[in-house]
């Protein structure tokens, strides 16, 4: 409703000529946030490209340039603001017991997120619920959020706590949580867990300045319509006897009702 009101007001306010094209395009764009993979990251460049390639579109830009720039700025501001909306509390599997941490002081303030952490069978398990202001669709929600996390360094910040807990609680593991780096591992990008194909990302944890891998990280995405995404993160030392890089057992426990 807020987006719809902003679109109409920006097109109508103090103008003699009503910018119908912008109203229609932005209305389609807002609806598209619920269906188009990667959301605004695809819709915004696409809309700009179409308007530039079309002669009529270029003419309308000369007439409504200032208004359209203001409108685009308002919509981006509203979408960014939605990233501060509180998220649902994370939920773990009964087999994991009680979480050892229910907040992550190293997580970024935007987008809003909440993370609970467990230690179970030699692994540090994090369940993160985060806002995805760039898209309200389940299509591409997990893959786009993970990619943005890599580009913006969010995974490093959120995994700081897991590395610290592993260093404190798991025998034989030693790494300074303030001096580690993540190296993304080439993977299929998705994996079938039972009857569901889920987006995944894998990382190697290394001591900063060294090439030796000390731990491995698996991130599994569980998309939800409406701009909220759950990420299951499993961090395990390389010395662990666990050989299943896709962590079928832990993921199955999390997926169970």
Secondary structure by P-SEA (a helix, b strand, c coil): caaaaaaaaaacccccccaaaaaaaaaaaaaaccccccccccaaaaaaaaaaacaaaaaaaaacaaaaaaaaaaaaaaaaaaccccccbbbbccccccccccccccccccccbbbbbbbcccbbbbbbbbbccccccccaaaaaaaaaaaaaaaaaaaaaaaaaaaaaccccccccccbbbbbbcccccccccccbbbbbbbbbbbccccccccbbbbbbbbbbcccbbbbbbbbbccccccccccaaaaaaaaacc
